[in-house]
Protein backbone atom coordinates (compact mmCIF):
# COMPACT_ATOMS: atom_id res chain seq x y z
CA UNK A 1 0.00 0.00 0.00
CA UNK A 2 1.23 3.47 -0.78
CA UNK A 3 0.04 7.00 -0.09
CA UNK A 4 1.30 10.11 -1.78
CA UNK A 5 0.49 13.58 -0.52
CA UNK A 6 0.66 16.26 -3.16
CA UNK A 7 0.73 19.98 -2.45
CA UNK A 8 0.79 23.05 -4.68
CA UNK A 9 3.22 25.20 -2.72
CA UNK A 10 2.21 28.25 -4.75
CA UNK A 11 -1.21 28.12 -3.02
CA UNK A 12 -1.29 29.48 0.55
CA UNK A 13 -3.72 26.80 1.83
CA UNK A 14 -1.63 23.99 0.33
CA UNK A 15 1.55 25.55 1.68
CA UNK A 16 0.02 25.57 5.19
CA UNK A 17 -1.18 21.95 4.82
CA UNK A 18 2.31 20.93 3.68
CA UNK A 19 3.93 22.69 6.63
CA UNK A 20 1.54 20.95 9.03
CA UNK A 21 2.45 17.57 7.56
CA UNK A 22 6.15 18.33 7.78
CA UNK A 23 5.83 19.42 11.44
CA UNK A 24 3.43 16.63 12.50
CA UNK A 25 6.15 14.47 14.06
CA UNK A 26 7.55 17.41 16.02
CA UNK A 27 4.06 18.24 17.30
CA UNK A 28 3.46 14.63 18.29
CA UNK A 29 6.76 14.53 20.19
CA UNK A 30 5.85 17.70 22.10
CA UNK A 31 2.40 16.33 22.98
CA UNK A 32 3.97 13.07 24.12
CA UNK A 33 6.43 14.99 26.29
CA UNK A 34 3.59 17.03 27.82
CA UNK A 35 1.41 14.01 28.45
CA UNK A 36 4.01 11.60 29.79
CA UNK A 37 7.00 13.52 31.15
CA UNK A 38 6.11 17.10 32.07
CA UNK A 39 4.14 16.14 35.20
CA UNK A 40 7.25 14.50 36.67
CA UNK A 41 9.23 17.69 36.06
CA UNK A 42 6.69 19.99 37.73
CA UNK A 43 7.03 20.54 41.44
CA UNK A 44 3.56 22.04 42.01
CA UNK A 45 0.34 20.10 42.14
CA UNK A 46 -0.86 20.32 38.56
CA UNK A 47 -3.17 17.31 38.40
CA UNK A 48 -6.16 19.31 37.12
CA UNK A 49 -4.15 20.76 34.26
CA UNK A 50 -2.87 17.36 33.17
CA UNK A 51 -6.33 15.85 33.47
CA UNK A 52 -7.56 18.55 31.05
CA UNK A 53 -4.64 17.98 28.68
CA UNK A 54 -5.34 14.24 28.62
CA UNK A 55 -9.06 14.91 28.15
CA UNK A 56 -8.34 17.12 25.13
CA UNK A 57 -6.03 14.52 23.62
CA UNK A 58 -8.66 11.81 24.10
CA UNK A 59 -11.50 14.04 22.81
CA UNK A 60 -9.59 14.47 19.55
CA UNK A 61 -8.83 10.73 19.28
CA UNK A 62 -5.08 11.30 19.37
CA UNK A 63 -3.12 8.20 20.28
CA UNK A 64 0.40 9.46 20.90
CA UNK A 65 1.80 5.96 21.19
CA UNK A 66 0.73 5.35 17.57
CA UNK A 67 2.44 8.55 16.47
CA UNK A 68 5.70 8.20 18.38
CA UNK A 69 6.48 4.51 18.53
SEROSE-494130 format. One record per atom (N, C-alpha, C, O): residue number from 1; residue in one letter; atom name; x, y, z negated. Coordinates in pm, 1 decimal, padded with zeros to 6 digits, always signed. Layout:
BEGIN
NUM;A;CA;X;Y;Z
...
//
This chain:
BEGIN
1;X;N;+00084.3;-00116.6;+00000.0
1;X;CA;+00000.0;+00000.0;+00000.0
1;X;C;+00089.4;+00123.7;+00000.0
1;X;O;+00197.7;+00123.6;-00058.5
2;X;N;+00043.8;+00225.7;+00064.4
2;X;CA;+00123.4;+00346.9;+00078.3
2;X;C;+00031.2;+00467.2;+00071.9
2;X;O;-00082.1;+00462.0;+00119.6
3;X;N;+00079.6;+00574.8;+00013.1
3;X;CA;+00004.2;+00700.2;+00008.6
3;X;C;+00098.6;+00812.9;+00048.1
3;X;O;+00212.0;+00820.9;+00000.7
4;X;N;+00050.6;+00897.3;+00133.5
4;X;CA;+00129.8;+01011.4;+00177.8
4;X;C;+00049.6;+01138.3;+00150.0
4;X;O;-00064.5;+01152.4;+00194.1
5;X;N;+00110.5;+01228.7;+00077.3
5;X;CA;+00049.1;+01358.0;+00051.8
5;X;C;+00107.9;+01456.8;+00151.2
5;X;O;+00229.5;+01464.0;+00169.1
6;X;N;+00021.2;+01532.0;+00215.0
6;X;CA;+00066.3;+01626.5;+00316.1
6;X;C;+00016.2;+01765.4;+00279.4
6;X;O;-00101.7;+01784.0;+00249.3
7;X;N;+00106.1;+01862.0;+00282.2
7;X;CA;+00073.0;+01998.4;+00245.2
7;X;C;+00118.4;+02093.7;+00355.7
7;X;O;+00222.8;+02073.2;+00417.7
8;X;N;+00039.8;+02196.9;+00379.1
8;X;CA;+00079.3;+02305.2;+00468.1
8;X;C;+00131.8;+02416.2;+00377.8
8;X;O;+00053.5;+02491.5;+00319.8
9;X;N;+00261.6;+02426.5;+00365.9
9;X;CA;+00322.0;+02519.7;+00272.0
9;X;C;+00308.5;+02666.1;+00315.3
9;X;O;+00349.4;+02756.6;+00242.6
10;X;N;+00251.6;+02688.7;+00432.7
10;X;CA;+00220.6;+02825.2;+00475.0
10;X;C;+00088.5;+02873.2;+00415.7
10;X;O;+00059.0;+02992.7;+00417.4
11;X;N;+00008.5;+02779.0;+00362.7
11;X;CA;-00121.0;+02811.6;+00301.5
11;X;C;-00103.8;+02821.3;+00150.1
11;X;O;-00050.6;+02729.0;+00088.4
12;X;N;-00147.5;+02930.5;+00089.8
12;X;CA;-00129.4;+02948.0;-00054.9
12;X;C;-00190.4;+02834.6;-00139.2
12;X;O;-00127.8;+02790.2;-00235.5
13;X;N;-00309.9;+02787.6;-00105.4
13;X;CA;-00371.6;+02680.0;-00183.4
13;X;C;-00291.9;+02550.2;-00172.8
13;X;O;-00273.5;+02479.9;-00272.1
14;X;N;-00244.7;+02518.7;-00052.0
14;X;CA;-00162.8;+02399.1;-00033.3
14;X;C;-00028.0;+02412.3;-00103.7
14;X;O;+00023.8;+02315.4;-00159.1
15;X;N;+00027.7;+02532.1;-00101.2
15;X;CA;+00154.9;+02555.2;-00168.4
15;X;C;+00139.3;+02530.5;-00319.2
15;X;O;+00226.0;+02470.0;-00382.3
16;X;N;+00027.2;+02578.5;-00376.0
16;X;CA;+00002.1;+02556.6;-00518.8
16;X;C;-00019.3;+02407.9;-00547.8
16;X;O;+00032.6;+02356.6;-00646.9
17;X;N;-00094.5;+02338.9;-00463.5
17;X;CA;-00117.9;+02195.3;-00482.2
17;X;C;+00014.1;+02118.2;-00474.4
17;X;O;+00036.6;+02025.7;-00552.5
18;X;N;+00100.3;+02155.7;-00381.4
18;X;CA;+00231.3;+02093.1;-00367.7
18;X;C;+00314.4;+02113.8;-00493.9
18;X;O;+00375.7;+02020.2;-00545.3
19;X;N;+00315.8;+02237.7;-00543.3
19;X;CA;+00392.8;+02268.8;-00663.4
19;X;C;+00341.4;+02187.9;-00782.6
19;X;O;+00420.8;+02138.9;-00862.9
20;X;N;+00210.7;+02173.9;-00794.3
20;X;CA;+00154.0;+02094.8;-00903.4
20;X;C;+00196.8;+01949.1;-00893.9
20;X;O;+00226.8;+01886.3;-00995.5
21;X;N;+00199.7;+01895.5;-00773.6
21;X;CA;+00244.6;+01756.5;-00756.0
21;X;C;+00392.0;+01742.2;-00792.8
21;X;O;+00431.1;+01645.5;-00858.2
22;X;N;+00472.4;+01837.4;-00751.1
22;X;CA;+00615.4;+01832.9;-00778.3
22;X;C;+00642.1;+01842.1;-00929.2
22;X;O;+00734.4;+01778.0;-00979.4
23;X;N;+00562.7;+01920.5;-01000.7
23;X;CA;+00583.5;+01941.9;-01144.0
23;X;C;+00505.1;+01844.5;-01231.7
23;X;O;+00513.6;+01853.3;-01354.2
24;X;N;+00429.5;+01752.7;-01173.4
24;X;CA;+00342.9;+01662.7;-01250.1
24;X;C;+00421.6;+01578.5;-01351.1
24;X;O;+00376.3;+01561.2;-01464.3
25;X;N;+00535.7;+01527.2;-01313.4
25;X;CA;+00615.4;+01446.6;-01406.0
25;X;C;+00664.3;+01531.0;-01522.9
25;X;O;+00660.2;+01486.3;-01637.5
26;X;N;+00710.1;+01651.8;-01495.2
26;X;CA;+00755.2;+01740.8;-01602.3
26;X;C;+00640.6;+01771.7;-01699.0
26;X;O;+00659.7;+01772.9;-01820.6
27;X;N;+00522.0;+01796.6;-01644.2
27;X;CA;+00406.4;+01823.9;-01730.4
27;X;C;+00371.2;+01702.6;-01814.8
27;X;O;+00339.0;+01716.3;-01932.8
28;X;N;+00376.9;+01585.0;-01755.9
28;X;CA;+00345.6;+01462.6;-01829.2
28;X;C;+00446.4;+01440.7;-01942.0
28;X;O;+00408.6;+01398.1;-02051.2
29;X;N;+00572.3;+01468.9;-01917.1
29;X;CA;+00676.0;+01453.3;-02019.3
29;X;C;+00651.4;+01549.4;-02135.5
29;X;O;+00666.3;+01511.7;-02251.7
30;X;N;+00613.9;+01672.7;-02104.4
30;X;CA;+00584.8;+01770.0;-02209.6
30;X;C;+00464.5;+01725.9;-02292.1
30;X;O;+00467.6;+01733.0;-02415.0
31;X;N;+00358.7;+01680.4;-02225.6
31;X;CA;+00240.4;+01633.1;-02297.9
31;X;C;+00274.1;+01513.3;-02385.8
31;X;O;+00227.3;+01503.9;-02499.2
32;X;N;+00354.4;+01422.7;-02333.9
32;X;CA;+00396.5;+01306.8;-02412.3
32;X;C;+00474.0;+01352.0;-02535.9
32;X;O;+00451.3;+01301.2;-02645.7
33;X;N;+00564.2;+01446.3;-02518.1
33;X;CA;+00642.9;+01499.5;-02629.3
33;X;C;+00551.6;+01562.7;-02734.3
33;X;O;+00570.4;+01541.4;-02854.1
34;X;N;+00453.6;+01639.7;-02689.9
34;X;CA;+00359.3;+01702.7;-02782.5
34;X;C;+00280.2;+01596.7;-02858.0
34;X;O;+00267.5;+01602.5;-02980.3
35;X;N;+00227.5;+01500.1;-02784.1
35;X;CA;+00140.7;+01401.4;-02845.4
35;X;C;+00215.0;+01306.7;-02939.2
35;X;O;+00162.3;+01270.9;-03044.5
36;X;N;+00334.2;+01266.3;-02903.7
36;X;CA;+00401.4;+01160.4;-02979.2
36;X;C;+00514.0;+01207.3;-03070.9
36;X;O;+00541.0;+01141.9;-03171.6
37;X;N;+00579.7;+01316.8;-03039.9
37;X;CA;+00700.2;+01352.4;-03115.1
37;X;C;+00692.8;+01484.6;-03191.6
37;X;O;+00761.7;+01501.4;-03292.2
38;X;N;+00611.6;+01576.6;-03146.1
38;X;CA;+00610.9;+01709.5;-03207.1
38;X;C;+00562.9;+01705.1;-03352.2
38;X;O;+00614.8;+01778.3;-03436.4
39;X;N;+00465.5;+01621.0;-03382.1
39;X;CA;+00413.6;+01613.5;-03519.7
39;X;C;+00525.2;+01579.6;-03618.2
39;X;O;+00530.2;+01634.5;-03728.3
40;X;N;+00613.5;+01489.8;-03578.9
40;X;CA;+00724.6;+01450.3;-03666.9
40;X;C;+00821.2;+01565.9;-03692.0
40;X;O;+00886.4;+01572.3;-03796.2
41;X;N;+00829.3;+01657.2;-03594.9
41;X;CA;+00922.7;+01768.9;-03605.7
41;X;C;+00864.8;+01886.7;-03684.1
41;X;O;+00938.9;+01975.0;-03727.4
42;X;N;+00733.3;+01888.3;-03702.4
42;X;CA;+00668.8;+01999.3;-03773.1
42;X;C;+00667.1;+01970.8;-03922.4
42;X;O;+00636.6;+01859.5;-03965.3
43;X;N;+00699.6;+02070.6;-03999.5
43;X;CA;+00702.9;+02054.0;-04143.8
43;X;C;+00566.7;+02081.2;-04207.1
43;X;O;+00534.3;+02023.5;-04310.9
44;X;N;+00487.0;+02168.0;-04145.8
44;X;CA;+00356.4;+02203.6;-04200.7
44;X;C;+00255.2;+02093.9;-04171.3
44;X;O;+00278.1;+02005.9;-04088.3
45;X;N;+00144.5;+02101.6;-04240.4
45;X;CA;+00034.3;+02009.8;-04213.5
45;X;C;-00040.1;+02060.3;-04090.4
45;X;O;-00108.3;+02162.7;-04095.2
46;X;N;-00026.3;+01988.9;-03982.6
46;X;CA;-00085.7;+02031.7;-03855.7
46;X;C;-00178.9;+01925.2;-03799.1
46;X;O;-00200.3;+01918.9;-03678.0
47;X;N;-00233.7;+01842.5;-03885.4
47;X;CA;-00316.5;+01730.8;-03840.1
47;X;C;-00433.1;+01775.0;-03752.7
47;X;O;-00462.3;+01710.8;-03651.8
48;X;N;-00499.8;+01883.5;-03789.7
48;X;CA;-00616.3;+01930.7;-03712.1
48;X;C;-00575.6;+01970.2;-03570.4
48;X;O;-00647.6;+01942.4;-03474.5
49;X;N;-00462.6;+02033.7;-03557.9
49;X;CA;-00414.7;+02076.0;-03425.7
49;X;C;-00386.5;+01953.7;-03339.0
49;X;O;-00425.9;+01949.5;-03222.5
50;X;N;-00319.0;+01855.1;-03395.3
50;X;CA;-00286.7;+01735.9;-03317.4
50;X;C;-00409.9;+01652.0;-03287.4
50;X;O;-00416.3;+01586.8;-03183.1
51;X;N;-00506.6;+01652.8;-03376.4
51;X;CA;-00633.3;+01585.5;-03346.9
51;X;C;-00698.9;+01650.1;-03225.4
51;X;O;-00750.8;+01579.9;-03138.7
52;X;N;-00697.1;+01782.6;-03218.3
52;X;CA;-00756.4;+01854.6;-03105.4
52;X;C;-00677.8;+01828.3;-02977.0
52;X;O;-00737.2;+01808.3;-02871.1
53;X;N;-00546.7;+01828.3;-02985.7
53;X;CA;-00464.3;+01797.9;-02867.8
53;X;C;-00498.2;+01658.7;-02815.2
53;X;O;-00520.4;+01640.9;-02695.4
54;X;N;-00502.0;+01561.1;-02904.0
54;X;CA;-00534.5;+01424.3;-02862.4
54;X;C;-00675.9;+01414.4;-02807.0
54;X;O;-00700.3;+01339.5;-02712.4
55;X;N;-00768.8;+01489.1;-02865.0
55;X;CA;-00906.3;+01491.1;-02814.9
55;X;C;-00911.1;+01545.9;-02672.0
55;X;O;-00979.9;+01490.8;-02586.1
56;X;N;-00838.4;+01653.7;-02647.6
56;X;CA;-00834.5;+01711.5;-02513.0
56;X;C;-00773.7;+01614.9;-02411.9
56;X;O;-00824.2;+01600.8;-02300.5
57;X;N;-00666.6;+01549.2;-02450.7
57;X;CA;-00602.7;+01451.8;-02362.4
57;X;C;-00699.8;+01339.0;-02329.8
57;X;O;-00711.7;+01298.3;-02214.2
58;X;N;-00769.1;+01288.8;-02431.2
58;X;CA;-00866.1;+01181.3;-02409.8
58;X;C;-00986.0;+01228.6;-02327.9
58;X;O;-01033.9;+01155.4;-02241.3
59;X;N;-01035.4;+01350.7;-02354.2
59;X;CA;-01150.2;+01404.3;-02280.6
59;X;C;-01123.2;+01413.8;-02131.2
59;X;O;-01214.8;+01403.5;-02049.7
60;X;N;-00997.1;+01433.5;-02096.4
60;X;CA;-00959.5;+01446.7;-01955.3
60;X;C;-00903.8;+01316.2;-01898.2
60;X;O;-00844.1;+01314.6;-01790.5
61;X;N;-00924.3;+01206.9;-01972.2
61;X;CA;-00882.7;+01073.3;-01928.1
61;X;C;-00736.2;+01068.4;-01886.6
61;X;O;-00701.4;+01006.9;-01785.8
62;X;N;-00651.6;+01132.9;-01964.4
62;X;CA;-00508.2;+01130.2;-01937.2
62;X;C;-00445.7;+01021.0;-02022.8
62;X;O;-00454.8;+01024.1;-02145.6
63;X;N;-00383.1;+00925.9;-01958.1
63;X;CA;-00311.9;+00820.4;-02028.4
63;X;C;-00162.8;+00847.2;-02007.1
63;X;O;-00106.9;+00812.3;-01903.1
64;X;N;-00100.3;+00908.3;-02104.8
64;X;CA;+00039.6;+00946.4;-02090.1
64;X;C;+00132.4;+00827.3;-02075.0
64;X;O;+00236.0;+00836.7;-02009.2
65;X;N;+00095.9;+00715.8;-02135.2
65;X;CA;+00179.5;+00596.3;-02119.0
65;X;C;+00184.0;+00552.4;-01973.2
65;X;O;+00287.4;+00504.0;-01927.1
66;X;N;+00074.9;+00568.1;-01900.0
66;X;CA;+00073.3;+00534.7;-01757.2
66;X;C;+00161.5;+00629.5;-01677.6
66;X;O;+00221.0;+00589.6;-01577.5
67;X;N;+00170.3;+00754.5;-01721.2
67;X;CA;+00244.3;+00855.2;-01646.7
67;X;C;+00392.6;+00856.6;-01676.5
67;X;O;+00472.6;+00897.4;-01592.2
68;X;N;+00430.4;+00812.6;-01795.2
68;X;CA;+00570.1;+00819.9;-01837.6
68;X;C;+00643.5;+00688.6;-01818.7
68;X;O;+00757.4;+00687.0;-01772.1
69;X;N;+00579.9;+00580.1;-01853.9
69;X;CA;+00648.0;+00450.8;-01852.6
69;X;C;+00646.2;+00389.2;-01714.7
69;X;O;+00699.2;+00279.9;-01695.1
//
